Structures are given as C-alpha cells and as structure tokens.
Amino acid sequence: MPLLTQAVEIMALTVALSLLTSLIRRRLFTREDMLLMAEVQEYQKEVLRAVKQKDAKALQRLEKKKEYYQRVQTRLMGKNMILMFSTLAIYLGFLSWATAHYGTDPILHAPPGFYLPFVVEQDGIPFFGWYVLSAFAFGTLLNRLINPPVQPVRRHPGRGERLADKKPEG
C-alpha cells in the first residue's frame, strides 16, 4: 500500500476512534453530570484558595459542604471508570490491530532535523507516531464539538434540593 494512502487511512481511523469515544462520553455523561463536575472543580478551587490564604472562616464554611461534594464525586467516579475502561479497550484493540496491519516501518518521511519523541524514528514517522499526531489534531477538535465545555452554575448545597441526593439515572 502506498505510504500516503496509509497516512490518510490512519487519519480516517483516528477520526473514527475520536468520534466513537466522544459519543460514548456524550451518552454516558448527562448535562447535569457535566454541571456537577464543574461545580466540584469550583468547590476544590475555593478550598485551595482558602488553604493558601489561611482563611479559617472560609475553610469552616467549605467544610460544611464537603460531604455533599464527596457524594457527588463518588457518583461521578463510577461513570468515569466506565468511560476509562471502555475507551481503553477500544484503543488497545485498535492499536494491536493497527500495529499488526501497518507494522513499525515509517509511513511518512519527517522533515530534515525534525524530531518528536514517540513520533519520529530514524527520519521517518511510523504508524504510531502518525496516529499520535492525528489524534492531537482531530481528537481535541471533535471532543469540543461533541462535548462542549459547561460553565458551572452556582449552587448552595445547604439550601433546597441537592443533586447528589438524587438517585443516579439508569
């Protein structure tokens, strides 16, 4: 198979894998889950800020919310584990098939003097290196399109209904 054809084929497979993993993430995490993740991150930033500033009053206030955010993190951790293991299985399967299919010989020539660890080997770019470059180029873009970032909504866990108290869907 010509080298350029292999490079285009690997790019197409990379896009397909990135699309598949982004869709799994989209299916697994609801908008509410994404908001909760953003909320937990915001809480953690506030705790770090209070610790750095040695603000005892803020730490005391944040300590009251700690149990709520721990429940939220526990609930989301299960979904994160499912996502991690499913994408790991997909990528390991793909990488084992692709390494057997494409081998370790260079599929593209690297520009003279160009070197990136794990990407360029002996003035050539093997399958894995081209896959890494393609994944950086297309994976981030597709993930942003399919799973746009969510801005946190300020919640006050001490008042009214708390999302972590709800039973997980499904």
C-alpha positions, -999 to +999 in steps of 0.1 A: +000+000+000+014+034-009+027+055+021+003+084+015-027+061+014-017+046+047-013+081+062-048+091+050-062+058+062-047+062+097-061+098+099-096+085+090-093+057+116-082+083+141-112+105+134-135+074+137-120+065+171-122+100+184-158+103+172-166+070+189-151+079+222-166+114+222-200+098+215-195+073+244-187+102+267-217+122+254-240+092+260-226+083+294-225+118+309-257+139+310-256+177+310-264+175+347-233+154+353-212+179+334-226+207+356-218+187+387-182+181+376-178+218+370-193+225+404-170+201+422-140+217+404-151+251+415-155+239+451-120+224+450-106+257+438-123+275+466-108+251+492-073+255+477-077+293+478-089+292+514-060+270+524-034+292+506-048+323+523-052+305+556-088+317+558-102+298+587-137+312+583-139+302+546-125+267+554-152+263+581-179+273+556-165+250+529-162+221+554-200+221+558-203+214+521-176+187+520-199+157+525-222+169+496-193+172+472-178+139+483-211+122+474-211+140+440-176+128+433-184+093+443-214+092+420-194+106+391-164+084+397-184+053+386-192+068+352-156+080+348-144+044+354-168+030+328-156+057+303-119+050+311-122+012+307-144+013+276-120+037+258-090+018+270-105-014+254-113+004+222-078+019+219-059-012+229-078-033+204-072-007+177-035-003+185-029-041+184-047-045+151-030-014+136+005-024+147+000-058+131-015-042+099+009-013+094+040-026+112+067-004+126+082+008+093+079+046+086+048+055+066+058+092+061+092+109+059+099+135+085+113+169+075+151+170+080+161+179+116+125+173+128+123+152+159+095+145+184+098+116+209+075+087+202+065+103+168+097+104+147+121+075+144+151+075+121+139+104+100+105+087+094+071+087+110+058+052+118+022+043+122+021+051+160+037+085+155+013+095+128-016+082+149-004+104+178-002+135+156-036+128+141-052+122+175-039+155+188-052+173+157-086+157+154-094+143+189-095+176+207-115+192+179-141+165+178-144+163+216-150+201+217-177+199+190-195+169+205-189+176+242-188+214+246-175+228+279-200+235+305-200+266+328-207+258+364-239+270+379-236+283+415-255+260+438-259+262+475-260+226+488-272+237+522-305+250+507-332+231+490-327+200+468-292+187+464-283+169+432-261+144+449-291+131+470-309+121+438-306+085+426-284+081+395-303+077+363-303+043+346 
